[in-house]
Amino acid sequence: LAQTRWVEAMVCYCASFAGDLFDGYFARKLQQHSTFGMVLDMITDRIATTGLLSILCILYPPYAPIFVALQGLDLSSHWYHMYSTATAGGHHKSDATLAHRNMILRVYY
């Protein structure tokens, strides 16, 4: 789909991103979040990002090493952040958890 109908593929990817954004926002706002949901959200986000970067590897082979490196960075950095906040007893996007974190993490999350 991404090679022949890239507009539809981008629409699907952006719709997935928007759905994830609103889902997380309302789950936190309505106090409907759980550890399972937090982990599941991270896993689905990583699958979507890995899928996008894998497609980019196919479309732009000369840049494949960069995309593979970005996949590794994405997976490892999110796992580390998620694990460190979960073991500390916080939510990875809460203001209290992010208060003492790096400025880049506070802006990103």
C-alpha positions as CSV (number, residue, x, y, z in Angstrom):
1,L,0.0,0.0,0.0
2,A,2.8,2.4,0.9
3,Q,4.6,2.0,-2.4
4,T,1.7,2.4,-4.7
5,R,-0.9,4.4,-2.7
6,W,1.3,6.5,-0.4
7,V,-1.4,9.2,0.2
8,E,-3.8,6.6,1.7
9,A,-1.0,5.1,3.7
10,M,-0.1,8.5,5.2
11,V,-3.8,9.3,6.0
12,C,-4.0,5.9,7.8
13,Y,-0.8,6.6,9.7
14,C,-1.9,10.1,10.7
15,A,-5.4,8.9,11.7
16,S,-3.7,6.3,13.9
17,F,-1.5,9.0,15.5
18,A,-4.5,11.2,16.1
19,G,-6.5,8.3,17.6
20,D,-3.6,7.5,19.9
21,L,-3.3,11.1,21.0
22,F,-7.0,11.5,21.9
23,D,-7.2,8.1,23.5
24,G,-4.3,8.8,25.8
25,Y,-5.6,12.3,26.6
26,F,-9.1,11.2,27.5
27,A,-7.8,8.2,29.5
28,R,-5.7,10.4,31.7
29,K,-8.4,13.1,31.9
30,L,-11.1,10.6,32.9
31,Q,-8.8,8.6,35.2
32,Q,-9.3,5.5,33.0
33,H,-5.6,4.6,32.7
34,S,-3.8,1.5,33.9
35,T,-0.4,0.0,33.8
36,F,-1.5,-2.5,31.2
37,G,-2.9,0.3,29.0
38,M,0.2,2.3,29.4
39,V,2.4,-0.6,28.3
40,L,0.0,-1.6,25.5
41,D,0.0,2.0,24.2
42,M,3.8,2.1,24.1
43,I,3.9,-1.3,22.3
44,T,1.5,-0.2,19.6
45,D,3.3,3.1,19.2
46,R,6.6,1.3,18.7
47,I,5.0,-1.1,16.2
48,A,3.6,1.9,14.2
49,T,7.0,3.7,14.2
50,T,8.9,0.6,13.3
51,G,6.5,-0.1,10.5
52,L,6.9,3.4,9.1
53,L,10.7,3.2,9.3
54,S,10.7,-0.2,7.7
55,I,8.7,1.1,4.8
56,L,11.1,4.0,4.5
57,C,14.0,1.4,4.3
58,I,12.3,-0.2,1.3
59,L,11.5,3.1,-0.4
60,Y,14.9,4.7,0.2
61,P,17.5,1.9,0.4
62,P,20.6,4.2,0.5
63,Y,19.2,5.6,3.8
64,A,18.3,2.2,5.3
65,P,21.2,2.2,7.9
66,I,19.9,5.5,9.2
67,F,16.3,4.2,9.5
68,V,17.4,1.0,11.2
69,A,19.5,3.1,13.7
70,L,16.4,5.3,14.3
71,Q,14.4,2.1,15.0
72,G,16.9,1.0,17.5
73,L,17.0,4.4,19.2
74,D,13.2,4.6,19.3
75,L,12.8,1.2,20.8
76,S,15.5,1.4,23.4
77,S,14.8,5.0,24.5
78,H,11.1,4.4,25.0
79,W,11.7,1.1,26.8
80,Y,14.2,2.8,29.1
81,H,11.9,5.7,29.8
82,M,8.9,3.5,30.4
83,Y,10.8,1.0,32.6
84,S,12.4,3.7,34.7
85,T,9.1,5.6,35.3
86,A,7.1,2.4,36.0
87,T,9.6,1.1,38.5
88,A,9.5,4.5,40.2
89,G,5.7,4.1,40.5
90,G,4.8,6.9,38.2
91,H,3.1,7.3,34.8
92,H,5.5,8.1,32.0
93,K,3.5,11.2,30.9
94,S,2.5,12.7,34.3
95,D,3.8,16.1,35.2
96,A,5.1,14.8,38.6
97,T,7.1,12.1,37.0
98,L,8.6,14.4,34.3
99,A,9.4,17.2,36.7
100,H,12.9,16.0,37.4
101,R,13.6,14.7,33.9
102,N,15.5,16.1,31.0
103,M,13.9,19.1,29.3
104,I,13.7,17.2,26.0
105,L,11.7,14.4,27.7
106,R,9.3,16.9,29.3
107,V,8.6,18.5,25.9
108,Y,8.3,15.2,24.1
109,Y,5.9,13.6,26.6
